[in-house]
């Protein structure tokens, strides 16, 4: 066996140098790492101390938004129209529930949940943030709250929450004026974010959807408060560190008169139509009724798809506000305005008479435009033409005046334009002209079109609110106000009245023409519906065709579809000497205006002017 060879070191200096370089490298590496550690410690404990303290507090302190109470809505006499009622709801935080579908099935054994309830929750989860509560069921009874409280340990992430919800004590009576509040949807949220208003809804799930509730949302909403709570690592509250109370929304008082509104709805008695009453002295809306209506309370807590579909597809269209969105031919109710135009441009005078044989013809044209009275009215002037509603007189007047003159004169009365009322649901109606027809249909205007306009038919359409507003201008001899609902605002200290918005008046070349027209309307009233009234009134009725009758055909209401029968209309105001109320009534497919709409107007004026509690100073 050969002996082991020994390894000898040939270069001691080289090995010493290598050792030295490695030792220095290790030393400097340690120094650099220690320096980095010290710098990081300095950054953590000194430079970034406040940042990490804030993060720590965020984990330790939970900020809980507190919803403000929504402002209340009253009528002009202080009667409560929209209130807030306490309620209990079942809430689910998605991130705290392992399996939502299974949890809902198990929960339905404790609290009754329909298949629609479950599906609505599952559908909402697709667009809902997982850390925000989601409502499972609203309006829990006290028994349901008690039952869930006993079993709450079985359902982590699900709680019962108490709050206030909007409630409308008169159900459908005020729906088309007040509107309603509903859950904030994705469209609402996008709009709020765009307008930098989303922070105001941190604790609020509802928003005004229509009517007064939507138009005055910023007044009614209020501002949210918040609680700062200290929590442990399990999220359980240890103590409340700070409380900032919410600012409640402002209460508002409307110009509406509850008793008059109730009377108007009673008189409609379920018939399709609308009634609008205005105080001509300031434009305040005293009553605004659209029938049929619906209960807005069902929207507050979330209406079922079935119930909403029934409303949406109903032939009677209860979702439409007929008072501001319904567009009707004004028929003979605008004959006073047309007569005023004739007097103003001197097409006729108060003494001008024409012969009415029961029809009128365009010179050189064979077609006859029939009067409603087949044998005619004989000799008529402007006063008797308004009283008897002589079509022939107004056919002739329109022919001599021309449609563009009619359109230009009617514009300041508000026809063909939105009134500016303080709700968003409003249509402009149509005040036709040659240019309008060219733009709308790319067709020329014909003389026959003008003749129809002369009796408030053809292309001319108006809303009941526009009709009431135009009548108020007549009653005021040209003074104009923007129709409105808001009367006053109640803030923290006082009730502040809102001034009416007055427009420049209509000034006639001859102011006596106002008297001629209003006297004719007064005579119309007291030769028919107001003969025995304890006050002096003025009125004009109208009967609007829904479809055209052939020249030689006879209109027979008994043998046509009910929805093709004539609309009944009336405008009225009283007292004649100092008007305090103006009415416009439209009854769909009711037939003759004087017979059907007349009694409604009389009953409403009696209600308002003769009631025992009426304050004649107001």
Secondary structure, DSSP 8 states (H G I E B T S, - for coil): ---------S-HHHHHHHHHHHHHHHHHHHHHHHHHHHHHHHIIIIITHHHHHHHHHHHHEEEEEE------EE-TTS-EEEEEEEEEEEEEEGGG-S-HHHHHHHHTTTS---HHHHHHHHHHHTTS-TTSEEEEE-S--HHHHHHHHHHGGG-TTEEEEEEEEEE-TTGGGGHHHH--EEE--HHHHHHHHHTT-GGGGTT--EEE-SHHHHHTHHHHH-B-EEEEEEE-TT--EEEEEEEE--B---EEEES--HHHHHHHHHHHTT-SEEEEEEETTTTEEEEEEEES---THHHHT---HHHHHHHHH-TT-TTS-TTTT--B--GGGGHHHHHHHHHHTTSS-TT--EEESSEE--TT----EE-SSTT--EEE-HHHHHHHT-HHHHHHHHHHH-HHHHHHHHHTTTTTS----SSS-----B---HHHHHHHHS----HHHHHHHTTT-TT-BB-HHHHHHHHHHHHTTT-EE--B-EEEEE-SS-EEE----EE-----SSTHHHHHHHHHHHHHHHTTTTTT-SS-EEEEEEEE-SS---TT----GGGS-GGGS-EEEEEEEE-SSS--EEEEEEETT---HHHHHHHHHHHHHHHHHH-TT--TT-
